[in-house]
Amino acid sequence: MAEVLVWQKSSFSEGGDAPNCIEVAAARESLLLRESEEPGTVMTTGRQQLTALIRHLRTT
């Protein structure tokens, strides 16, 4: 059976149904990221890697 993904918008994205949103979904052992204008293009990462990226971006 296929896993059902629940996509959540970033709190930094514009409100409503704006097309310029970053969305994240939790899969079994990874996190999935996509840009709302290109929902078919999905990047897979781990929790530790995404946490490191966010920390780095906050300090720059």
Order of alpha helices (4+ residues) and beta strands (2+ residues): beta-beta-beta-beta-alpha
